[in-house]
Amino acid sequence: MRKTSFAILPLLLSLTACNMAPVYLRPDVEAPPQWGQAEHTGARSEAAVPSEWWKLFGDDALNQLIDTALAENKDMKVAYARIEQARAQLGITDAQRYPQVTGGLSDQHTMRSAEAAPRLPGDRHGEDIKATIGVSYELDLWGRLRNASDAAREKLLSSEYNQQALRISLESQVATAYFKLLALDRQLEIARRNLATQEETLHMTQRRFEGGVASGYDYAQARAQTQQTRSSIPDLERQITLQENALSILLGRNPGPVPRGRSIDTLTADLDIPPGLPSQLLERRPDILAAEAQLRAANANIGAARAAFFPKISLTGATGYESSDLHTLGDPGSALWSLAAGLAQPIFMGGQLKNQLRQAEASEREMVATYQKTVQTAFRETEDGLVNLRKTREQADSKRQRATALGEAQHISFLRYQEGLTSFMDVLDAERNQLQAELDVVTLQNQQLAYTVSLFAALGGGWEQPR
């Protein structure tokens, strides 16, 4: 009998290879053959872009800010904690696949009743000392435990990919916020410089008015325009403080001043960006990888739900010593052991198992749709980034040329007014147009930088050189 039992054991163990989970196949997602805007970007460089892409801007202050954010940002700390939770959950789930060993030690004292019937001879006091080691193990014949472990492992991978996606998002948020801060600094500088110019014009107009050369209307218009420019300075200073505060939160610290490095005029957004093929995003973007890991976890959960319909077979055993006297505990005569096998087959569960399977299958369908949407969103973000960068670059070139032309027009109108060849309104219009043109150039410089950053993020935060 014992030989037969041992002969069956390898067969039972071989059945643990059975897996009730569906065969996983990556869902089909129709990828465009190439980016619709790629041929217009001039982005045909095959140079690799490092994962620390922000260093390409050559701004040491930006480098330090991103390093600080990665180390201190509270959302990143939350992501790291979630990874540790997922890793611990995997350990808990994995442990159920292995034998569980427990030890026990007990010392029980009893006293029998003197009035017990029939009367019991001997000492009424008794003692029972027991020391045992027990082992229990569930034969995972249908892969229930293995699929649960696989699902936990995929959820851990998803947490790690989500942390990588958060890292890329944080890097891009810090860079974008920093560039906006530099843009506000530049706009404040322009406003102050134009205010100084307008104050000179105001003083000249005042002298001409007092000398009877200029009208009171010209003098009033000069005062109004000067005050208009002066009033824009406190608003820009307010925006700068708010931007510093927002950036400080990304850095994981209380609101306060933020160090600057280079001026926005010295930063370039005209980088060669080789976007590669759309299909490469499936292996590059961590949010896509996280969605696929969640899908694989849902697939494994179906296997666990299917296996729950089948019998659970468990083996238990115990060995140790039991004696009524501590001195004899451990003697050969006090040895004990037990070995048992149990089978539990669900018969009536009120529809619980059926609904658990339905829930797992519905969750898997949800994850398929989520994965497909994530991929499509990645395609859209990349296309948006390419067209935004290209069109903003074209727009910025035109705005720079316009600002240069308006600067020349403002200078000419001022000279013509001094010679009495034009009205003062022409001077004011030229000053307003020239100021707005300079501010527009800075706005577009900031947009170019922001779109470059968003394209880096859309492409997965750097890429290797094509092979």
C-alpha positions as CSV (number, residue, x, y, z in Angstrom):
1,M,0.0,0.0,0.0
2,R,2.8,2.4,1.0
3,K,4.6,1.7,-2.3
4,T,1.5,2.3,-4.3
5,S,1.0,5.7,-2.5
6,F,4.6,6.7,-3.3
7,A,4.1,5.6,-6.9
8,I,1.1,7.8,-7.3
9,L,2.8,10.9,-5.8
10,P,4.9,11.7,-9.0
11,L,1.8,11.5,-11.1
12,L,0.0,13.9,-8.8
13,L,2.9,16.3,-8.9
14,S,3.0,16.2,-12.7
15,L,-0.6,17.3,-12.7
16,T,0.5,20.6,-11.1
17,A,1.6,21.6,-14.6
18,C,-2.0,21.9,-15.7
19,N,-3.0,25.6,-16.3
20,M,-6.6,26.7,-16.7
21,A,-5.6,30.2,-17.9
22,P,-6.3,31.2,-21.5
23,V,-3.3,31.4,-23.8
24,Y,-2.2,35.1,-23.7
25,L,-2.1,36.9,-27.0
26,R,-1.3,40.6,-27.2
27,P,-4.5,42.4,-28.6
28,D,-4.3,43.7,-32.1
29,V,-3.9,47.4,-32.4
30,E,-3.8,49.0,-35.8
31,A,-0.6,51.1,-35.9
32,P,0.0,53.6,-38.7
33,P,2.9,52.7,-41.0
34,Q,4.6,56.0,-40.1
35,W,3.9,59.2,-38.3
36,G,1.8,61.6,-40.4
37,Q,3.9,64.6,-39.5
38,A,7.3,62.9,-39.4
39,E,8.4,63.8,-43.0
40,H,7.8,67.5,-42.3
41,T,9.9,67.7,-39.1
42,G,13.3,67.3,-40.6
43,A,13.8,64.8,-37.8
44,R,15.8,62.1,-39.5
45,S,18.7,62.0,-37.1
46,E,19.7,58.5,-36.0
47,A,21.4,59.8,-32.8
48,A,20.4,58.2,-29.6
49,V,18.6,60.4,-27.0
50,P,19.5,59.6,-23.4
51,S,16.9,58.9,-20.8
52,E,18.1,62.2,-19.2
53,W,16.9,64.1,-22.2
54,W,16.6,67.4,-20.3
55,K,20.4,67.7,-20.2
56,L,20.3,68.3,-23.9
57,F,19.2,71.9,-23.1
58,G,22.4,72.5,-21.3
59,D,20.9,74.2,-18.2
60,D,22.6,73.2,-14.9
61,A,19.7,74.7,-12.9
62,L,17.2,72.6,-14.7
63,N,19.3,69.5,-14.2
64,Q,19.4,70.2,-10.5
65,L,15.7,70.8,-10.2
66,I,14.8,67.6,-11.9
67,D,17.3,65.6,-9.7
68,T,15.6,67.2,-6.7
69,A,12.1,66.4,-7.9
70,L,13.0,62.8,-8.6
71,A,14.4,62.4,-5.1
72,E,11.8,64.5,-3.1
73,N,8.5,64.6,-5.0
74,K,5.8,63.2,-2.9
75,D,4.0,61.5,-5.7
76,M,7.2,59.6,-6.5
77,K,7.4,58.5,-2.9
78,V,3.8,57.2,-3.2
79,A,4.7,55.3,-6.3
80,Y,7.7,53.7,-4.6
81,A,5.6,52.7,-1.7
82,R,3.0,51.1,-4.0
83,I,5.8,49.1,-5.7
84,E,6.8,47.8,-2.3
85,Q,3.2,46.9,-1.5
86,A,2.9,45.0,-4.8
87,R,6.2,43.2,-4.1
88,A,5.0,42.2,-0.6
89,Q,1.6,41.0,-2.0
90,L,3.5,38.9,-4.5
91,G,5.5,37.3,-1.7
92,I,2.2,36.6,0.2
93,T,0.6,35.0,-2.8
94,D,3.7,33.1,-3.8
95,A,4.1,31.6,-0.3
96,Q,0.8,29.7,-0.7
97,R,2.4,27.5,-3.4
98,Y,4.9,26.0,-1.0
99,P,4.6,23.7,2.0
100,Q,3.6,25.5,5.2
101,V,5.5,24.3,8.3
102,T,4.4,25.1,11.8
103,G,5.7,24.1,15.2
104,G,3.7,23.6,18.4
105,L,4.5,23.2,22.1
106,S,1.8,22.7,24.8
107,D,1.7,21.8,28.5
108,Q,-1.8,21.0,29.7
109,H,-2.6,20.4,33.4
110,T,-6.0,18.9,34.5
111,M,-7.7,17.8,37.7
112,R,-10.5,15.3,37.7
113,S,-13.7,15.6,39.8
114,A,-13.7,13.6,43.1
115,E,-17.4,13.0,42.6
116,A,-17.1,11.6,39.1
117,A,-19.0,8.3,38.5
118,P,-17.7,5.7,38.3
119,R,-15.0,6.7,40.8
120,L,-11.7,7.0,39.1
121,P,-8.7,5.4,41.0
122,G,-5.4,7.1,41.3
123,D,-4.2,10.7,41.3
124,R,-6.9,13.2,40.3
125,H,-4.2,15.4,38.8
126,G,-2.9,14.9,35.2
127,E,-0.4,16.6,32.8
128,D,-0.1,16.3,29.0
129,I,3.0,17.7,27.3
130,K,3.2,17.8,23.5
131,A,5.9,19.1,21.1
132,T,5.0,18.8,17.4
133,I,6.0,19.9,13.9
134,G,3.2,20.1,11.3
135,V,3.4,20.4,7.5
136,S,0.5,21.2,5.1
137,Y,0.6,21.5,1.4
138,E,-2.0,22.0,-1.3
139,L,-1.4,20.2,-4.6
140,D,-2.0,22.9,-7.2
141,L,-3.4,20.5,-9.7
142,W,-5.3,23.0,-11.8
143,G,-3.0,26.0,-11.5
144,R,-5.1,28.1,-9.1
145,L,-2.3,29.1,-6.9
146,R,0.1,29.5,-9.8
147,N,-2.3,31.8,-11.7
148,A,-2.9,33.8,-8.6
149,S,0.9,34.2,-8.2
150,D,1.3,35.1,-11.9
151,A,-1.4,37.8,-11.5
152,A,0.4,39.3,-8.5
153,R,3.6,39.3,-10.4
154,E,2.1,41.1,-13.3
155,K,0.6,43.7,-10.9
156,L,4.0,44.2,-9.5
157,L,5.3,44.8,-13.0
158,S,2.4,47.2,-13.7
159,S,3.3,49.2,-10.5
160,E,6.9,49.4,-11.7
161,Y,5.9,50.6,-15.2
162,N,3.5,53.1,-13.6
163,Q,6.4,54.4,-11.5
164,Q,8.4,54.8,-14.7
165,A,5.5,56.6,-16.4
166,L,5.2,58.9,-13.4
167,R,8.9,59.6,-13.5
168,I,8.7,60.7,-17.2
169,S,5.6,62.8,-16.4
170,L,7.4,64.5,-13.4
171,E,10.5,65.2,-15.5
172,S,8.4,66.8,-18.2
173,Q,6.3,68.8,-15.7
174,V,9.4,70.2,-14.0
175,A,11.0,71.1,-17.3
176,T,7.7,72.7,-18.6
177,A,7.2,74.7,-15.4
178,Y,10.8,75.9,-15.4
179,F,10.6,77.0,-19.0
180,K,7.4,78.9,-18.2
181,L,9.2,80.6,-15.3
182,L,12.0,81.7,-17.6
183,A,9.5,83.0,-20.1
184,L,7.8,85.1,-17.4
185,D,11.2,86.4,-16.3
186,R,11.9,87.4,-19.9
187,Q,8.5,89.1,-20.3
188,L,9.1,91.0,-17.1
189,E,12.4,92.2,-18.4
190,I,10.8,93.3,-21.7
191,A,8.0,95.1,-19.8
192,R,10.5,97.0,-17.6
193,R,12.7,97.9,-20.6
194,N,9.7,99.2,-22.6
195,L,8.5,101.1,-19.5
196,A,11.8,102.9,-19.4
197,T,11.5,103.7,-23.1
198,Q,7.9,105.0,-22.7
199,E,8.9,107.1,-19.7
200,E,11.5,108.8,-21.9
201,T,8.8,109.4,-24.5
202,L,6.5,110.7,-21.8
203,H,9.2,113.2,-20.6
204,M,9.8,114.3,-24.1
205,T,6.1,114.8,-24.7
206,Q,5.7,116.7,-21.5
207,R,8.5,119.1,-22.5
208,R,6.9,119.5,-25.9
209,F,3.5,120.1,-24.3
210,E,4.9,122.7,-21.9
211,G,6.7,124.3,-24.8
212,G,3.5,124.5,-26.7
213,V,4.7,122.1,-29.5
214,A,2.6,119.0,-28.4
215,S,-1.1,119.0,-27.6
216,G,-2.5,118.1,-24.2
217,Y,-4.1,115.0,-25.9
218,D,-0.7,113.7,-26.9
219,Y,0.6,114.2,-23.3
220,A,-2.5,112.5,-21.9
221,Q,-2.1,109.5,-24.3
222,A,1.6,109.2,-23.4
223,R,0.7,109.1,-19.7
224,A,-2.0,106.5,-20.2
225,Q,0.3,104.2,-22.2
226,T,3.0,104.5,-19.6
227,Q,0.6,103.6,-16.8
228,Q,-0.7,100.6,-18.9
229,T,2.8,99.2,-19.2
230,R,3.6,99.9,-15.5
231,S,0.4,98.1,-14.4
232,S,1.5,94.9,-16.3
233,I,4.7,94.6,-14.2
234,P,3.0,93.7,-10.8
235,D,0.9,91.1,-12.7
236,L,4.0,89.5,-14.2
237,E,5.7,89.5,-10.8
238,R,2.6,87.8,-9.3
239,Q,2.6,85.2,-12.0
240,I,6.3,84.6,-11.4
241,T,5.7,84.0,-7.7
242,L,2.8,81.6,-8.4
243,Q,4.9,79.7,-10.9
244,E,7.8,79.4,-8.4
245,N,5.3,78.1,-5.8
246,A,3.9,75.5,-8.2
247,L,7.4,74.4,-9.2
248,S,8.3,74.1,-5.5
249,I,5.5,71.6,-4.9
250,L,6.8,69.5,-7.8
251,L,10.2,69.6,-6.1
252,G,8.6,68.2,-2.9
253,R,9.2,71.3,-0.8
254,N,7.4,74.3,0.5
255,P,6.7,77.3,-1.8
256,G,9.8,79.5,-2.2
257,P,12.2,81.0,-4.7
258,V,13.5,78.8,-7.5
259,P,17.1,79.1,-8.9
260,R,17.5,80.0,-12.6
261,G,20.2,79.1,-15.0
262,R,20.1,80.2,-18.7
263,S,17.8,82.8,-20.2
264,I,15.0,81.4,-22.4
265,D,16.6,83.2,-25.4
266,T,19.6,80.9,-25.1
267,L,17.6,77.7,-25.0
268,T,16.8,76.0,-28.2
269,A,13.9,73.8,-29.1
270,D,15.3,72.9,-32.5
271,L,16.5,69.4,-31.6
272,D,16.6,66.5,-34.0
273,I,14.0,64.1,-32.8
274,P,14.0,60.7,-34.5
275,P,10.5,59.4,-33.7
276,G,11.1,56.0,-35.2
277,L,8.1,53.8,-36.1
278,P,4.7,54.0,-34.3
279,S,5.0,50.2,-33.5
280,Q,8.1,50.9,-31.4
281,L,6.0,52.8,-28.9
282,L,4.5,49.5,-27.8
283,E,7.9,48.5,-26.3
284,R,9.0,52.0,-25.3
285,R,6.2,53.8,-23.3
286,P,5.9,52.5,-19.7
287,D,2.1,53.3,-19.6
288,I,1.6,50.9,-22.5
289,L,3.7,48.3,-20.8
290,A,1.8,48.9,-17.5
291,A,-1.6,48.4,-19.3
292,E,-0.4,45.2,-20.9
293,A,0.9,43.9,-17.5
294,Q,-2.6,44.5,-16.1
295,L,-4.1,42.6,-19.0
296,R,-1.8,39.6,-18.4
297,A,-2.8,39.8,-14.7
298,A,-6.5,39.7,-15.7
299,N,-5.8,36.7,-18.0
300,A,-4.1,34.8,-15.1
301,N,-7.1,35.6,-12.8
302,I,-9.4,33.8,-15.3
303,G,-7.2,30.7,-14.8
304,A,-7.5,31.0,-11.0
305,A,-11.3,31.5,-11.3
306,R,-11.6,28.4,-13.5
307,A,-9.5,26.3,-11.3
308,A,-11.8,27.1,-8.3
309,F,-14.4,24.8,-9.8
310,F,-12.2,21.8,-9.4
311,P,-11.3,19.8,-6.2
312,K,-8.7,21.1,-3.8
313,I,-6.3,18.3,-2.7
314,S,-4.2,19.0,0.4
315,L,-1.7,16.9,2.3
316,T,-1.1,17.3,6.0
317,G,1.4,15.7,8.3
318,A,2.6,16.0,11.8
319,T,5.4,14.5,14.0
320,G,6.6,15.0,17.5
321,Y,6.4,13.7,21.1
322,E,3.7,13.6,23.7
323,S,4.1,12.5,27.4
324,S,2.5,13.0,30.8
325,D,6.0,13.7,32.2
326,L,8.5,16.2,31.0
327,H,11.4,13.8,31.8
328,T,10.0,11.1,29.4
329,L,9.3,13.6,26.6
330,G,11.5,12.6,23.8
331,D,11.7,8.9,24.7
332,P,11.0,6.5,21.7
333,G,7.7,5.5,23.4
334,S,6.4,9.1,23.4
335,A,6.8,9.6,19.6
336,L,3.8,10.4,17.5
337,W,3.1,11.1,13.9
338,S,0.1,11.5,11.5
339,L,-0.3,11.8,7.8
340,A,-3.6,12.7,6.0
341,A,-4.8,13.7,2.6
342,G,-8.0,15.7,2.0
343,L,-10.1,16.5,-1.0
344,A,-12.7,19.4,-1.1
345,Q,-15.0,19.6,-4.1
346,P,-17.4,22.6,-4.4
347,I,-20.9,21.3,-4.7
348,F,-23.3,24.2,-4.1
349,M,-21.9,27.7,-3.6
350,G,-24.9,29.7,-4.5
351,G,-23.4,30.9,-7.8
352,Q,-20.3,32.3,-6.2
353,L,-17.8,30.5,-8.3
354,K,-19.7,31.2,-11.5
355,N,-19.9,34.9,-10.8
356,Q,-16.2,35.0,-9.8
357,L,-15.4,33.6,-13.3
358,R,-17.7,36.1,-15.0
359,Q,-16.1,38.9,-13.0
360,A,-12.6,37.8,-14.1
361,E,-13.6,37.5,-17.8
362,A,-15.3,40.9,-17.7
363,S,-12.2,42.4,-16.1
364,E,-10.1,40.9,-18.9
365,R,-12.3,42.5,-21.5
366,E,-11.9,45.8,-19.7
367,M,-8.1,45.5,-19.7
368,V,-8.1,44.7,-23.4
369,A,-10.1,47.9,-24.1
370,T,-7.8,49.9,-21.7
371,Y,-4.7,48.6,-23.4
372,Q,-6.0,49.5,-26.9
373,K,-7.0,53.0,-25.7
374,T,-3.6,53.5,-24.1
375,V,-1.9,52.6,-27.4
376,Q,-4.2,54.9,-29.4
377,T,-3.6,57.7,-26.9
378,A,0.1,57.3,-27.3
379,F,-0.2,57.5,-31.1
380,R,-2.3,60.7,-30.8
381,E,0.1,62.3,-28.3
382,T,3.1,61.7,-30.6
383,E,1.2,63.0,-33.6
384,D,0.1,66.0,-31.6
385,G,3.7,66.6,-30.4
386,L,5.1,66.5,-33.9
387,V,2.6,68.8,-35.5
388,N,2.7,71.2,-32.5
389,L,6.4,71.5,-32.6
390,R,6.6,71.9,-36.4
391,K,3.8,74.5,-36.6
392,T,5.0,76.5,-33.5
393,R,8.5,76.6,-35.0
394,E,7.1,78.1,-38.2
395,Q,5.0,80.5,-36.2
396,A,7.9,81.6,-34.0
397,D,10.1,82.4,-37.0
398,S,7.4,84.7,-38.4
399,K,6.9,86.3,-35.0
400,R,10.6,87.0,-34.7
401,Q,10.7,88.7,-38.1
402,R,7.6,90.7,-37.2
403,A,9.1,91.8,-33.9
404,T,12.3,93.0,-35.7
405,A,10.2,94.9,-38.3
406,L,8.1,96.5,-35.6
407,G,11.2,97.6,-33.7
408,E,12.4,99.3,-36.8
409,A,9.0,100.9,-37.4
410,Q,8.9,102.1,-33.7
411,H,12.3,103.8,-34.1
412,I,11.3,105.5,-37.4
413,S,8.0,106.7,-36.1
414,F,9.7,108.3,-33.1
415,L,12.2,110.1,-35.4
416,R,9.4,111.2,-37.7
417,Y,7.4,112.6,-34.8
418,Q,10.3,114.6,-33.5
419,E,10.6,116.1,-37.0
420,G,6.9,116.8,-37.1
421,L,6.2,114.5,-39.9
422,T,3.7,112.2,-38.2
423,S,1.2,112.2,-35.3
424,F,1.9,111.1,-31.8
425,M,-0.7,108.3,-32.2
426,D,1.6,106.7,-34.7
427,V,4.4,106.6,-32.1
428,L,2.1,105.1,-29.5
429,D,0.7,102.5,-31.9
430,A,4.3,101.5,-32.9
431,E,5.3,101.2,-29.2
432,R,2.3,99.1,-28.4
433,N,2.8,96.8,-31.4
434,Q,6.5,96.4,-30.7
435,L,5.9,95.5,-27.1
436,Q,3.2,93.0,-27.9
437,A,5.4,91.5,-30.6
438,E,8.3,90.9,-28.2
439,L,5.9,89.3,-25.7
440,D,4.5,87.1,-28.4
441,V,8.0,85.9,-29.4
442,V,8.7,84.9,-25.8
443,T,5.3,83.1,-25.6
444,L,6.1,81.1,-28.7
445,Q,9.6,80.3,-27.4
446,N,8.0,78.9,-24.3
447,Q,5.5,76.9,-26.4
448,Q,8.3,75.5,-28.5
449,L,10.2,74.3,-25.5
450,A,7.0,72.9,-23.9
451,Y,6.1,71.0,-27.1
452,T,9.6,69.6,-27.3
453,V,9.3,68.3,-23.8
454,S,5.8,66.8,-24.4
455,L,7.2,65.1,-27.5
456,F,10.1,63.6,-25.5
457,A,7.5,62.3,-23.0
458,A,5.2,61.0,-25.8
459,L,8.0,59.0,-27.2
460,G,8.8,57.4,-23.9
461,G,11.5,59.7,-22.5
462,G,14.4,58.9,-24.8
463,W,15.3,56.2,-27.1
464,E,18.2,54.1,-28.3
465,Q,20.0,54.4,-31.6
466,P,18.2,52.4,-34.4
467,R,19.9,49.2,-35.4
